Amino acid sequence: MSHHDRHIWDREPRRLASFKSAIRELVERFGLNFYLASVFPEADRGGLLENLITTNWPDDLLQNYRSTDMFSQSKIVAKLKDSVLPVSSSQLLFARAEKEGVASRIAGVFYDDGFACNLGVSLHDARGRQYLFMLSGSDFSEAELGDLVFDLMAALDDLTRGGRDLKLLSRREIECLRWSAAGKSSEEIAIILNLSSHTVTTYLKTAIRKLGVTTRIQASSRPID
């Protein structure tokens, strides 16, 4: 995936501004303190600043990342590399910093109550690109977590596709397509969403019909820009 492909929204500043506004509104609604949205770090591009989309983290903290690998090596990021489910932690964000001897000026910023109760969410867009959301400051009930992830999905879709086709689909249809785009089978999606595999298959078939395509692959990756 090229750097240009990752940042196609740069050509549409209104879409990016709308995404940032949606994230801020979501954070306020759920009573969160800190947020970060980025492209998911990869081996050749693991730094925070080169992948960052939007955040309210302190400026000095962001600048300190220029000389560390704390972002790609964080516990939450590591867990999300092996899991399709959101990852939560009651520990202060990047608590490994103090224990493993990372520069105290970075660890000191993170040792703040605002970075307790953290949630990491990994989502894919319609073309299979992976994104990372980190949210700090609140615990979530199961129902709240479902609402939060769906709102993040909708914001990401608006950013990467403009959200035009999503308006045709129900919430469940979108969720099933998103996990399908991430390479999950109907059985795996059923476990993730706590549905039967038959129900997941029905949602996917309905979404395919609404989008005017013939396969779930086309529905999950169909470019509309």
C-alpha positions in Angstrom: 0.0 0.0 0.0 1.5 3.3 -1.0 1.7 6.5 1.0 -0.5 8.1 -1.6 -3.1 5.4 -1.3 -3.2 5.8 2.4 -4.0 9.5 2.2 -6.5 9.7 -0.7 -8.7 12.0 1.5 -6.0 14.7 1.3 -7.6 15.5 -2.1 -10.9 16.2 -0.3 -10.3 18.5 2.7 -14.0 18.8 3.4 -14.3 15.0 3.9 -11.3 15.1 6.3 -12.8 18.0 8.2 -16.1 16.2 8.5 -14.3 13.1 9.8 -12.5 15.1 12.5 -15.7 16.7 13.5 -17.4 13.4 13.8 -14.7 12.0 16.0 -14.8 15.0 18.3 -18.6 14.7 18.6 -18.3 11.0 19.3 -15.6 11.6 22.0 -17.8 14.2 23.7 -20.9 12.0 23.6 -19.1 9.1 25.2 -17.3 11.2 27.8 -13.8 10.4 26.6 -10.6 12.4 27.4 -8.2 11.6 24.6 -8.5 10.2 21.1 -6.4 9.2 18.2 -7.2 8.0 14.7 -4.5 6.8 12.3 -3.6 4.4 9.6 -2.6 1.1 11.2 1.2 1.0 11.6 3.1 -1.4 9.4 6.7 -2.7 9.4 7.9 -0.1 6.8 5.8 2.8 8.3 5.5 2.2 12.0 5.7 5.8 13.4 2.8 7.7 14.8 3.2 11.0 12.9 3.5 9.5 9.5 0.2 7.6 10.0 -1.7 10.1 12.0 -5.1 11.4 10.8 -6.4 13.3 13.9 -5.8 13.4 17.7 -6.1 15.6 20.7 -2.9 14.2 22.4 -0.6 16.8 23.8 1.7 18.4 21.2 4.9 17.6 23.1 3.9 14.0 23.3 3.4 13.8 19.6 6.8 15.4 18.9 8.6 13.0 21.2 7.4 10.1 19.0 9.8 11.2 16.3 12.6 9.4 18.1 10.9 6.3 19.5 9.0 3.2 18.4 6.5 3.4 21.2 3.5 3.6 18.8 4.1 0.5 16.8 5.3 -1.4 19.8 2.5 -0.5 22.2 0.6 -3.3 24.0 -2.7 -2.3 22.4 -1.3 -2.1 18.9 0.4 -5.5 19.4 -2.9 -7.1 20.5 -4.8 -5.6 17.6 -2.4 -7.2 15.2 -3.7 -10.6 16.4 -7.3 -9.8 17.1 -10.3 -8.5 15.1 -12.0 -7.5 18.3 -11.6 -4.2 20.2 -8.9 -4.3 22.9 -9.4 -2.6 26.2 -7.0 -1.9 29.1 -7.5 -0.4 32.5 -3.8 0.4 32.7 -2.4 3.8 31.8 -1.7 4.0 28.1 1.8 2.7 27.3 2.5 1.7 30.9 5.4 -0.4 29.4 7.4 2.9 29.0 8.5 3.2 32.7 9.2 -0.5 33.1 11.2 -0.9 30.0 13.3 2.2 30.4 11.8 4.4 27.6 12.7 8.1 28.1 11.0 9.5 31.1 9.8 12.6 29.3 7.5 10.4 27.3 6.5 8.1 30.1 5.7 11.1 32.2 3.2 12.5 29.8 1.4 9.1 29.7 1.2 8.7 33.4 -1.9 10.8 33.6 -5.4 9.7 34.7 -6.8 11.0 31.4 -5.0 8.0 29.7 -6.5 5.4 32.0 -9.3 3.1 30.7 -8.2 2.7 27.1 -9.8 1.2 24.1 -8.1 0.2 20.9 -10.2 -0.5 17.7 -9.0 -1.7 14.4 -11.2 -1.2 11.3 -10.8 -1.8 7.6 -12.2 0.4 4.8 -13.9 -0.9 1.7 -10.6 -1.4 -0.1 -9.1 -3.4 2.8 -6.9 -0.7 4.3 -6.5 -1.0 8.0 -7.0 1.9 10.5 -6.5 2.3 14.2 -8.5 4.2 16.8 -7.3 4.7 20.4 -9.8 6.2 22.9 -9.0 7.0 26.5 -10.9 7.9 29.6 -14.0 5.7 29.9 -15.2 2.1 30.3 -17.9 0.9 28.0 -20.9 -1.5 28.4 -21.4 -4.0 25.7 -24.2 -1.9 24.2 -22.1 1.3 24.3 -19.2 -0.5 22.7 -21.4 -1.7 19.8 -22.7 1.9 19.3 -19.2 3.3 19.5 -17.7 0.9 16.9 -20.6 1.4 14.5 -20.1 5.2 14.8 -16.4 4.8 14.1 -17.2 2.7 11.1 -19.6 5.3 9.7 -17.0 8.1 10.2 -14.4 6.0 8.5 -16.7 5.2 5.6 -17.4 8.9 5.1 -13.7 9.7 5.1 -12.7 7.0 2.7 -15.7 6.6 0.4 -17.9 9.6 1.1 -20.6 7.4 2.7 -22.8 7.5 -0.4 -23.6 3.8 -0.7 -23.7 3.3 3.1 -27.0 5.3 3.2 -28.6 2.4 1.4 -27.6 -0.2 4.0 -28.8 -1.0 7.5 -26.4 -1.0 10.4 -26.1 -4.8 10.5 -25.5 -5.0 6.7 -22.6 -2.5 7.1 -21.1 -4.3 10.0 -21.2 -7.6 8.1 -19.6 -6.0 5.0 -16.9 -4.4 7.0 -15.9 -7.7 8.6 -16.1 -9.4 5.2 -13.8 -6.8 3.8 -11.4 -7.7 6.6 -11.4 -11.3 5.3 -13.8 -12.9 7.8 -16.1 -15.8 6.8 -19.8 -15.8 7.6 -19.1 -18.1 10.6 -16.4 -15.8 12.0 -18.6 -12.7 11.5 -21.4 -14.5 13.3 -19.2 -15.1 16.3 -18.0 -11.5 16.3 -21.4 -10.0 16.1 -23.2 -12.6 18.2 -25.5 -13.7 15.3 -26.2 -16.9 13.6 -24.2 -17.6 10.4 -27.5 -17.8 8.5 -28.4 -14.3 9.6 -25.0 -13.0 8.6 -25.4 -14.6 5.2 -28.8 -13.0 4.8 -27.4 -9.6 5.7 -24.6 -10.0 3.2 -27.0 -11.1 0.4 -29.3 -8.1 1.1 -26.3 -5.7 1.0 -25.1 -7.2 -2.3 -28.6 -6.7 -3.8 -28.9 -3.1 -2.6 -25.4 -2.2 -4.0 -26.2 -3.7 -7.4 -23.2 -6.2 -7.4 -23.0 -9.9 -7.6 -20.5 -11.0 -4.9 -19.6 -10.1 -1.4 -16.1 -9.3 -2.6 -17.5 -6.7 -5.0 -19.7 -5.3 -2.3 -16.9 -5.0 0.2 -14.3 -3.5 -2.1 -16.4 -1.6 -4.7 -14.8 1.8 -5.4 -17.4 4.6 -5.7 -15.1 7.6 -6.0 
